Amino acid sequence: MSRNEKWKQGARSYLGLMMEGFPNLFLTTGPNGPAEGMTSDARLTELLDREAIRDCIYRYCRGIDRADEAALRSSYWPDATDQHGAYSGPVEGFFAWVAGVLKTSPRNVHLIGNILIEFLDAASAAVETYFLVLQRGPGVDGVVRQCVMAGRYCDRFEKRQDEWRVARRVVTFDWLEDHPVPVDPEHARFGARTPIGANYPHDPICEVLGRAGNKAVALERTMQSGLER
């Protein structure tokens, strides 16, 4: 039996050992090779797709927490929709709503937990992401509140031109707990614990990134720069 015949369903090896007489140029998975019915290339593509989806979720969190519009926009497709608490509709309306909220200088910290990704086909996936959010800021009545929220982003992701972004988001809330609002200003409470997190482009991560960073975010920045001229 030839190697091609033996591995027609995908490369297989026992505990990752190489075959006798086979050039030591490639790595195969073990034990028992790739997932059932998947070639090594297909499995690698799936792993890369999963990582791209996770990266998109993390970009969203940076966009909200750092008031970074380019990072936020890079996590949604332009025709996406978002059902997000008080807002429900096209994502452009969500961006406008967020921009209004960010003008009040809120403090947001988004923490991501479980991420369950289930592919519907090669270009779409159902993604359930658990989140924990620390929030402080004024409401529509002008009263400053502080709370802890937990819930899930129930998303439909789509892959277009080798890039994954949110096509539809429904934010589901599972926990809400109000906390007393601190009286002292942040610089007094943090003391020597500096620098304190700030909005784009003044947060320390912006200096670390420099001109580097995610290509999708860089593209969004370029587009925004062109619109502002």
C-alpha positions in Angstrom: 0.0 0.0 0.0 1.4 3.4 -0.9 1.6 6.3 1.5 -1.1 8.2 -0.4 -3.5 5.3 -0.1 -2.8 4.9 3.6 -3.3 8.6 4.3 -6.1 9.4 1.9 -8.4 10.3 4.8 -5.6 12.5 6.4 -2.1 12.1 7.7 -2.0 9.6 10.6 0.8 8.5 12.9 1.1 6.8 16.3 2.2 9.3 19.0 3.7 11.5 16.4 6.4 9.1 15.2 7.7 9.4 11.7 7.3 6.6 9.1 10.3 4.6 8.0 11.8 6.0 4.9 9.7 9.2 5.0 11.6 12.5 4.7 11.8 14.3 8.1 10.3 17.5 6.6 6.8 17.4 8.0 5.0 17.1 11.4 2.0 14.9 11.7 -0.5 14.8 14.6 -0.9 12.0 17.0 -2.2 9.8 18.3 -4.5 8.9 15.5 -4.0 12.1 13.4 -6.6 14.8 12.8 -10.2 14.9 13.7 -12.5 12.4 12.1 -13.3 13.3 8.5 -10.9 16.3 8.4 -7.6 16.6 6.6 -4.6 18.2 8.3 -5.1 21.4 6.1 -8.8 21.6 7.1 -8.0 21.2 10.8 -5.3 23.9 10.6 -7.8 26.2 8.8 -10.4 25.6 11.6 -7.8 26.4 14.3 -6.8 29.6 12.5 -10.5 30.6 12.1 -11.1 30.0 15.8 -8.2 32.2 16.7 -9.3 35.0 14.3 -12.8 35.0 15.9 -11.3 35.2 19.4 -9.1 38.1 18.3 -12.1 39.9 16.9 -13.9 39.6 20.3 -10.8 41.0 22.1 -10.6 43.9 19.6 -14.2 44.8 20.5 -13.3 45.0 24.2 -10.3 47.3 23.5 -12.5 49.5 21.3 -15.1 50.0 24.1 -12.7 50.2 27.0 -10.2 52.5 25.3 -12.8 54.5 23.3 -11.0 53.4 20.2 -13.4 53.8 17.3 -11.2 52.0 14.8 -10.8 48.9 17.0 -14.6 48.9 17.7 -15.5 49.2 14.0 -13.0 46.5 13.0 -15.0 43.9 15.0 -18.2 44.3 13.0 -19.1 44.0 9.3 -20.6 47.3 8.0 -24.0 45.7 7.5 -24.1 44.1 10.9 -26.9 44.5 13.5 -26.6 44.8 17.2 -29.2 44.2 19.9 -27.4 45.8 22.8 -29.4 46.8 25.9 -31.0 50.2 25.2 -30.0 50.0 21.5 -31.2 47.6 18.8 -30.6 48.1 15.1 -27.9 48.6 12.4 -24.3 48.7 13.7 -23.8 52.3 12.5 -26.5 53.4 14.9 -24.7 51.4 17.7 -21.5 53.2 16.9 -23.3 56.6 17.2 -24.9 55.5 20.5 -21.6 54.4 21.9 -19.9 57.7 20.8 -22.5 59.6 22.8 -21.9 57.5 25.9 -18.2 57.8 25.6 -18.5 61.6 25.7 -19.5 61.3 29.4 -16.1 59.7 30.2 -17.3 56.5 31.7 -15.0 53.8 33.1 -15.4 50.4 31.4 -13.5 47.2 32.0 -14.6 44.2 29.9 -13.4 40.7 30.8 -13.9 37.8 28.5 -14.6 34.2 29.8 -15.8 31.1 28.0 -15.9 31.4 24.2 -17.8 28.5 22.5 -17.4 28.6 18.7 -19.6 26.3 16.6 -19.1 26.5 12.8 -22.3 26.5 10.7 -20.3 26.2 7.5 -17.0 27.3 6.1 -17.9 31.0 6.3 -20.2 31.4 9.3 -20.2 30.5 12.9 -22.4 30.7 16.0 -20.3 32.1 18.9 -21.4 32.4 22.5 -19.0 34.5 24.6 -19.3 35.1 28.4 -18.4 38.5 29.6 -18.0 40.3 32.9 -18.1 44.1 32.9 -17.2 46.7 35.5 -18.9 50.0 34.6 -19.1 53.5 36.1 -20.6 56.5 34.5 -23.7 58.8 34.3 -27.0 57.5 33.0 -29.5 59.3 30.8 -30.6 61.1 34.0 -27.1 62.4 34.7 -26.7 60.3 37.9 -23.4 58.5 38.1 -23.8 54.8 38.9 -21.3 51.9 39.3 -22.2 48.3 38.7 -20.9 44.8 37.8 -22.7 43.0 34.9 -22.3 39.6 33.5 -23.8 38.1 30.4 -23.1 36.6 26.9 -22.5 37.9 23.4 -24.6 35.7 21.2 -23.1 36.3 17.8 -23.3 35.2 14.3 -19.8 35.6 12.8 -19.1 35.6 9.1 -15.9 35.2 7.1 -15.5 37.5 4.2 -12.3 37.7 2.1 -10.5 35.6 4.8 -11.5 37.9 7.7 -14.0 37.1 10.5 -16.2 39.8 12.0 -19.6 40.0 13.8 -22.6 40.0 11.4 -25.3 39.9 14.1 -25.0 40.4 17.9 -27.5 39.9 20.6 -26.3 40.8 24.1 -27.9 38.6 26.8 -27.7 39.8 30.4 -27.4 37.2 33.2 -26.2 39.3 36.2 -26.4 42.9 37.4 -25.2 44.2 40.8 -25.0 47.9 41.8 -22.1 49.1 43.8 -21.6 52.4 45.8 -19.9 55.1 43.7 -16.5 56.2 45.1 -16.4 59.7 46.5 -12.6 60.4 46.0 -11.2 61.1 42.5 -9.3 58.4 40.8 -5.8 59.9 41.3 -6.4 59.9 45.0 -7.7 56.3 45.1 -4.9 54.9 42.8 -2.1 56.9 44.5 1.2 55.6 43.3 -0.4 53.0 41.1 0.2 54.7 37.8 -0.3 55.0 34.9 -4.1 54.8 35.1 -5.8 53.4 32.0 -6.9 56.1 29.5 -8.7 56.4 26.2 -7.1 56.2 22.8 -4.5 57.5 21.9 -3.3 58.3 25.5 -3.4 54.8 27.0 0.1 53.1 27.4 -0.9 50.3 25.0 -1.1 52.8 22.2 2.6 53.7 22.6 3.5 50.0 22.8 1.7 49.2 19.6 3.1 52.2 17.7 2.5 51.6 14.0 2.0 47.9 14.5 -1.2 46.2 15.5 -4.1 44.4 13.8 -4.5 45.0 10.1 -8.2 45.4 10.3 -7.8 48.2 12.9 -5.1 49.9 10.8 -7.4 49.9 7.8 -10.3 51.4 9.9 -7.9 54.2 11.1 -6.9 54.9 7.5 -10.5 55.1 6.4 -11.4 57.4 9.3 -8.4 59.6 8.5 -9.6 60.0 4.9 -13.1 60.9 6.1 -11.8 63.6 8.4 -9.9 65.4 5.6 
